[in-house]
Amino acid sequence: MASLKNIKLKIVSYKKTGTVTHAMEAVSAVKMRKSQERAISSRPYARAGLRVLAGISGSTNVARHPLMHAPEGGKVVIVIITSDKGLAGALNSAIIRATEAFIQDEKLSREELVFLCLGKRGHEFTLRSGYEVVHYHTNISDAIDESEFRAITDQAIALYQAGGIREVRVAYTNFRSIFEQHPAVHKVLPLSRRAVEHMVGEILPARGKYADIGNGNGAAVYTIEPDADEVLAALVPRLVNIAIFHKMLESKASEHSARMVAMKNATDKAKEMAGDLTRTFNKVRQAAITREVSEITSGIEAMK
């Protein structure tokens, strides 16, 4: 009976675990959809900024802007975006591996690297590896808007403008579909038209509800007031902000998607284990009943 009791307790435990993981799966699914919708909603803004950038390119030398000028030498700033929590499969380890691969491919030493960490897991990685961390942010809300995120982006821009930095890259997870996310390390500074075009193109996922949204058409001619240089000075920091902000939204969608899939797998496994234990419970109980019936029958026979 003790064995039956232990099996029954395990069945109850697995069923409770399955209930919790199923609830977490549902919550992650809602959060993923909201993050994806926010990433999609930023696309018209980024596309409009790209058109403005293209429009003023013929009126002024855009390479003169400090954020579009590539210095000869200096350190590399990496903005690494990870989650604060676990239970998201291999999401964070994939970003860290991609960052390490980039460092190795570029043959960068510790002295040539500066990190800006958005998320607890990335910060833990930089501390373990002994890298320089200039800023560290955790618990960034899913509902943060572009203007609030500007305070974080300004830190990366300030580092670049202060000198001694040759480029700024963002290590994040590119959301392609619910079951497909790819870690990537993309350059955001010095800003280029090609980088903005890539950012606009990457906003749409490869598959799913939002995969077939059209690009739309914008105005081809601009009247620039007061002058192109002043418009460029206001535009470029905003484009840098939306570039990093979009990568944060992509990472958020990827995190919730990975957690949803992980919790679904955990729920399925809990159901499978509960089913296996139920069959084991039934076999043990049937064996116990058979043994008791056999003992009763043997006793009756003995009394005869």
N, C-alpha and C positions, 0 to 999 in steps of 0.2 A: 504493500500500500504506500510505503514511503516513496518508492520509485514512481508510482502513479502520481503522487502528489507533486513531486519535483517536476515531472513532465508537464503536468497541468499548469504549474506556476510559470514554466518557461513559455508555454503556449500563450498565456495571458500577457506575459511580458512582451513577446514578439508582436502580438496584436496591438498593444498600447504603443509600441515603437512605430508600427506601421501607421497608426492614426496620427501620430505627431509628424512623421515625415511626409505624409500625404497633405497635411495642413501647410507645412513649409513649402511643399511643391506648389500648392495653389497660390500662396502668397508671392513666391518668386515669379510665377507666371504673370501675375498682375503687374508686378514691379518691372519685369522685363518689357512687357508691352508698353508701359508708360515711358520707359527710358528710350525705347525704339521710336515711339511717336515724337518724343522731344528731339531726338537726333534728326528725324525727317523734317520736323518743323524748322530746324535751323538751316536747311538747305537753301530756301529762297534768299535768305540773308547772305549766305556765303556766295551764292551765285551772283547776286546783285553787286557784292563787293568785288568779285572777279571782273564783272563787266566794267565797273568804274575804273578799276586798275588798268584794264585794257584800254579804256577810253582816254585816260590821261597819259598813257605811256608815250603817245605821239606828241604830247604837249610839253613834257618835261623829261629830264633824265632821271628815271626812277632809281637808278643805281646809286644816285647821290644820297638817298635817304639812309640814315645810319642803320636801320633795321634791314635794309636790302643790300648793304655793302658787306662783302665777305673779307674779314681781316686775313692777313697772311698766316699768322700763327696764334697760339693761345690754347686755353683749356677747352674741353668739351663739357657742356652742361647737359645732363640727362634728367628729364622730368619723368620719373617712373611712377606709373599709375597702377596700383594694386588694390585689393580689397582689405577691409579691416578685419573681416571675419573669415573663418574657414568654411567647411562643408560645401566647397565649390569645385570639387574634383581637382584636376591638375591645372586649374586656371592660373594661380599665382606662380607655381613652379615653372610653368611655360613662359611667363613673362620674364622671370628671372633668368631662365636659360637663354632666352633670346637676347637679353641685355648682356649676359656674359659672352655669348657668341659674337655680338657686335664689338665688344671691347677687345676680344681676341683677334677678330678679323682686322680691326683698325690698328692693332698693336699699340693700344693705349696703356700707359702706366697709371698707377694710383695718383701720381702727382698731376696728371693731365686731366683728371676727372673731377667733376663737381656734380652732386646730386641734389635734386629737389624732389622730395618724396610726397606723393599723394596716396596715403594708405599705409596701414600699419605693417603689412607683410613686406612691402618694399623697403620700408625704413629698417626693419629687422635685418633684411639682407645686406643693406649698406653698412650697418653697424658691424655685422659679423665679418664683412669683407674689408673693413677698415677704410672705406671711402669717405671723402669729405661731404658732409651734408650741410647745406646752407639754410634750407627751409624744410619744414616737416608739417604736414597737415593730415589729420585723421577725422573720421566722422563727417565727411563731406556729404551733405544731404542730397538725396536723389532729386529733390525739388529745387536745388540751387539754380538761379537763373544766370544769364550771361553777364549782366551788370555786376552781380555779386561775385562771380568767378573772376572778374577783372582784377580784384585785389590779389589773387594768386598769380594770374598771368603777369601782372606788373612786376612781380618779383623776378621772373625769368627775364623780362625785358630790361629791368634795371641792371641785372648781372651782365647782360650782353652789352649794354650801352656804357657800362663802367670801364670796359676795356679788358684785355687779357683773355677774352672768350672768342673762339673762332666759329663756334656753331652751337645751337641748342637743338637737342633731339628729344622726342617723346617716346617712351617705351610704354605701350598699351596693348589692349586686346581688340583686334578688329572684328566686329560682329558681322558675320556673313549670313548666318541663319541660326535657328534655334539649336541645331546640333553641330554647328560649325563655327568656331571662333579661332582666329589666327593671331598669335603674338606678333607684334611688329615694332620696329624702331625707326620712326620717321623724322626727318629734319624739318623744323619749323622756322629756324633762324640761321642764316640770313633768309628772309622771305623772298620767294620768287613766284613769278606767275605760274610756272609749272607746278610748284608745290600747292598753290591754291586750286589749280585745276584738278590735281590729284585728290585734294581734300573734298572738293565738291562731288567728284565722281564716286568717292568711297562712301558717301553718306547713305546711298541706297544699298540695302542688303542684296545678296545674290539670289535669294529665294524667299518666298513668303508673301505676306499680305501687301507689303510696300515695294516689292521688287519692280513693279511695272509702272511706277509713277513717272510721268513724262518730265522732260527737262524744262519745258516752257520756253517762251521767247521774251527777251527784254529789249529795251530801247538800245539802238545802235549808236545814237548821236547824243553827246552831252554838251551842255553849255556850262563851262567851268567858272564858278565865281567863289571867292574873289580871284584866285589864281590856282594853277595846277599844283604848285608846291605846297600851298596851305591845305588843299584837299588831300594831298598825299600824306601830309604829316598827321592828319586826323584819321585817314583811312587805314594806314598800315598797322598801327597798334590794335585797331579793332579786328583786322583780319588775323593777326597773331592770336588775339584773344579767342576768336571764334574757332580757330584751328585747334587750339589746345582744349577749349571747352567741348568741341565736338568729340575729340578723342576721349575726354572724360565720360561723355554720354555713351560712347561706344563701349567703353570699359564697364560702365554700369550695366548696360544691356547684356554684355557678355557674362558679367558676374552673376546676374540673376538667372540668365539662361543656363549657365553651368550648374548653378545651385539647384535649379528646377530639375534638370536631368539627373543630377546626383541624388536628389531626394526621391525622384521617381524610381530610380534603380534600388534605392534603399527600401522603399515601400514594397516593390515587387519582391525583393529578397526576403523581407519580413513575412510577407504572405506565403512565400515558398517554404520558409522555415517553419512557420506555424502549421502549414499543411502537412509537412513531413512529420512534425512532432505529433500532430493529431492522429496520423496513421500509426505512428509508433505507440501512442497512448492506447489506441483501440486494440492493437495487437497484444500489448502487455495486459490490458484489462481482459481481453478474451482468453488469454492464456491463464490468467488468475481464475476466471470463472470456470474454465475447463478443469483446472486443477481442483477447485473446490467441489465441483460436481463429481469428479472422479473419486475424491476422498469420501464424499457422502455415499456414493454408490458402493465403494469398497467397504465402508462401515456397515451398510445394510446387509451386504453379502456376508460379512463376518458375523453379524448377529443371527443370521439364519442358521 
